[in-house]
């Protein structure tokens, strides 16, 4: 077995907080999500994860989501998309294609993120709401569907 990386230790700790183990099936799912260049659907995950049974993948994704390792994105397409939680990656937003459903990550500059945080914080405060985070999804057509 390969040496445990710092990333694996963090995932193991997150799962341990929910009395879950970092099993072979969970490792396979996390590995695929870690190397994917964008959020992926369950069919895509299964295609990339090898011989993992679909029922096992569903069950493990739900447990990984509950433990804060995975985030499920639902944007009205045929399938939900999955990605690693921001606590394991970085804060980002999404470009979502209205035609094919492809979801692509986008990262804004730190200055723009700060401006957004300040603006959302002011709006929330005026309503007596305490904001903790924000997510921005931009809908349109990906480069393949736009052509």
Buried (B, 14 or more C-beta within 10 A) or exposed (E): EEEEEEEBEEBBEBBEEEEBEBEEBBBBBBEBBEEBEEBBBBEBBBEBBEEBEEEBBEEBBEBBBEBBBBBBBEBEBEBBBBBBBEEBBEBBBBBBBBEEBBBBBEEBEEEEBEEBBEEBBEEBEEEEEEEEEBEEEEEEBBEEEEE
